[in-house]
Amino acid sequence: MEKTVITKETLRFLDELKRNNNREWFEQHKPEFKSLETGVKEFYHSLMDKMKEHDEIEKLKVFRIYRDVRFSKDKTPYKPHFAGSFSRAGAKLRGGYYLQIKPGESFIAAGFWEPNSPDLLRIRKELEQDASAFRELINKPSFKKTWGELVGEEVKTAPKGFNKEDPNIDLIRKKAFIFVRKFTDKEVLSKAFLDEVNYSFKEIRPYFDLMSEILTTNLNGESLLN
C-alpha cells in the first residue's frame, strides 16, 4: 500500500492561493482545491490512526479553509494553509495536538494553548510548590532534541498572587504551555513525514502524562475526578 503523503501540488496550490486570495480565483480553482483537500484529509486520518497506537484520540478536526473576517483587520477570505487538531479522550487525558501545512511555515504543536483560568492557576500553583519534575522532563536531551524549548505567551513580571522573586517565576509567568516543531517544505513532502510527525507526538506523551496528573489532582495529590 502506498504511503499517504503531502504532495507538491498541495503546496503549490496553497502558494498560489496566498498570491490570489480572492473569491473569483478560488471559485475558478475550486475543483482542484476539493481534490487536494481530500488528499490532505486522508493524511490527517492516517496520522490519527497511527496516533491511536500510543494515545487515546477522541476527535480529529480539520479546519475549513474559509476565514471568519467579521472581527479581523485582514479581510482575505481564505487561509493559505491546511490545519487540523487532535483531541485526547476522557477527563483524565489532557492536552492536544495540532498540525499546520503551509509553504515555508509548516509546523506541529502540542500542549496547552489557552488553558482556562482554573487550569492555569492549578499549573502555576504546582510549579510554585515544586517544578523539579516539570523541569527534568522538558530538559531531557531526547525530548529537547525533538521539541526544543517551551513556548507561549507570558505576563511581564508575575501573575497576581505570585512572588516575582520565586525561583520558578520563568515558568509561572507562562500563560500557555506549548511545544512547537517546524518542518521545511522538503520534510513535509518526504515519505517519512507522517511517521516523523507521529514519532514527535509520541515523544510528547510523558509531558501530557505529567500535566494530566497535575490537572486532575489537587496540591495534595488527591484526585479531582469523580
C-alpha positions in Angstrom: 0.0 0.0 0.0 1.4 3.4 -1.0 2.2 5.8 1.8 -0.1 8.7 2.5 1.9 11.9 1.7 1.5 15.6 1.3 2.0 16.4 -2.4 3.9 19.1 -4.3 0.6 20.1 -5.9 -0.8 20.8 -2.4 2.0 23.2 -1.5 1.9 24.8 -5.0 -1.9 25.4 -4.7 -1.5 27.0 -1.2 1.2 29.2 -2.5 -0.9 30.4 -5.4 -3.9 30.9 -3.1 -1.7 33.2 -0.9 -1.0 35.3 -4.0 -4.6 35.2 -5.3 -6.6 35.3 -2.1 -9.9 36.4 -3.6 -13.2 34.7 -4.3 -13.1 34.9 -8.1 -9.8 33.0 -8.3 -10.8 30.5 -5.7 -14.1 29.7 -7.4 -12.2 29.1 -10.7 -9.9 26.6 -8.9 -12.4 25.1 -6.5 -12.4 21.6 -8.2 -8.6 21.4 -7.8 -9.0 22.5 -4.2 -11.6 19.9 -3.4 -9.4 17.2 -4.8 -6.3 18.3 -2.9 -8.4 18.7 0.3 -9.5 15.1 0.0 -5.9 14.0 -0.1 -4.9 16.2 2.9 -7.8 14.9 5.0 -6.7 11.4 4.2 -3.2 12.3 5.5 -4.7 13.6 8.8 -6.9 10.5 9.2 -3.9 8.2 8.5 -1.9 10.2 11.1 -4.8 9.8 13.6 -4.8 6.0 13.0 -1.1 5.9 13.9 -1.6 8.1 17.0 -4.2 5.8 18.3 -1.5 3.2 18.7 0.1 5.2 21.5 -2.7 7.5 22.7 -6.5 7.7 23.0 -7.6 10.2 20.4 -11.2 11.2 20.7 -11.6 13.5 17.7 -9.9 14.9 14.7 -10.9 18.3 13.4 -9.6 19.5 10.0 -10.3 23.2 9.9 -12.2 24.8 7.0 -10.2 27.0 4.6 -12.7 29.8 4.8 -11.7 32.6 7.2 -14.1 34.4 9.5 -13.3 38.0 8.7 -16.0 39.7 10.8 -13.7 40.8 13.6 -10.4 40.8 11.7 -8.4 43.6 10.0 -7.3 41.0 7.5 -10.2 40.7 5.1 -8.7 38.0 2.8 -11.4 35.3 2.6 -9.2 32.1 2.7 -6.5 30.6 4.8 -3.5 29.8 2.7 -2.9 26.6 4.7 -4.4 23.4 5.9 -4.7 22.8 9.7 -6.1 20.2 12.0 -6.3 19.3 15.7 -6.4 16.1 17.5 -8.3 15.9 20.9 -7.4 13.3 23.5 -10.2 11.2 25.0 -11.6 11.3 28.5 -11.3 13.6 31.5 -8.0 12.1 32.6 -6.2 12.8 29.4 -5.4 16.4 29.0 -3.6 18.3 26.2 -4.0 18.5 22.5 -2.1 18.1 19.2 -2.0 20.4 16.1 -0.6 20.2 12.6 -0.4 23.0 10.0 0.6 22.5 6.4 1.7 25.8 4.8 4.5 26.5 2.3 7.5 27.6 4.3 5.6 27.6 7.6 4.5 24.1 8.3 4.7 23.0 12.0 3.3 20.8 14.6 2.4 21.9 18.1 1.4 20.1 21.3 0.4 21.2 24.8 -1.9 23.7 26.4 -2.5 26.8 24.2 -5.3 28.7 26.1 -5.9 26.8 29.4 -8.9 28.1 31.3 -8.5 30.1 34.5 -8.8 27.2 36.9 -6.4 25.0 34.9 -3.9 27.8 34.5 -4.0 28.6 38.3 -3.5 24.9 39.1 -0.5 24.6 36.8 1.1 27.7 38.3 0.4 26.5 41.9 2.1 23.2 41.1 5.1 25.0 39.6 5.3 27.3 42.7 5.2 24.3 45.0 7.8 22.1 43.1 8.8 22.5 39.5 11.6 19.8 39.6 9.7 17.1 37.8 8.5 19.5 35.2 12.0 20.8 34.5 13.5 17.4 34.5 11.1 16.2 31.8 11.3 19.2 29.5 15.1 19.3 29.7 15.6 15.6 28.9 18.0 15.5 25.9 15.8 13.2 23.8 12.8 15.4 24.5 14.6 18.7 23.7 16.1 17.2 20.5 12.5 16.7 19.2 10.6 19.6 20.7 13.1 22.3 21.7 12.1 24.9 24.2 8.7 25.6 25.9 6.9 28.4 24.2 3.8 30.5 24.9 2.7 34.0 25.9 3.6 35.1 29.4 2.9 38.0 31.8 5.7 40.6 32.1 6.5 40.2 35.8 4.4 37.8 37.9 0.7 36.7 37.9 -1.5 38.2 40.7 -0.8 36.3 43.9 2.6 35.1 43.0 6.1 36.3 44.0 8.1 37.8 41.2 11.2 36.6 43.0 10.1 33.0 43.0 12.8 30.7 41.6 10.3 29.2 39.2 8.8 32.5 38.0 10.1 31.9 34.5 7.6 29.1 34.3 4.9 30.5 36.5 4.5 33.7 34.3 3.6 31.5 31.3 0.0 31.9 30.0 0.4 28.9 27.7 2.5 25.7 27.8 3.2 24.7 24.3 5.9 23.0 22.3 6.4 23.6 18.6 8.4 21.8 15.9 8.8 23.3 12.5 9.3 21.5 9.2 10.7 22.5 5.9 8.8 22.0 2.6 11.3 19.2 1.8 10.5 17.5 5.0 6.7 17.9 4.5 6.9 16.3 1.0 9.0 13.4 2.3 7.5 9.9 2.5 8.8 9.9 6.1 6.8 13.0 7.1 3.8 11.1 8.5 6.0 8.8 10.6 8.1 11.7 11.8 5.0 13.7 13.0 3.7 10.6 14.7 7.0 10.0 16.4 7.1 13.6 17.6 3.6 13.3 19.1 4.6 10.0 20.7 7.6 11.8 22.3 5.4 14.4 23.9 3.4 11.8 25.8 5.4 11.9 29.1 4.7 15.7 29.2 1.0 15.1 28.7 1.0 12.4 31.4 2.6 14.8 33.9 0.3 17.7 33.1 -2.7 15.4 33.2 -1.7 14.2 36.6 -1.4 17.9 37.8 -4.7 18.9 36.3 -6.7 16.0 37.7 -5.4 16.3 41.3 -5.1 19.0 44.0 -1.9 20.1 45.5 -2.1 17.2 48.0 -2.2 14.7 45.1 -5.8 13.8 45.7 -8.0 13.1 42.6 -10.4 15.8 41.4 -12.3 13.3 39.3 -15.4 11.5 40.5 
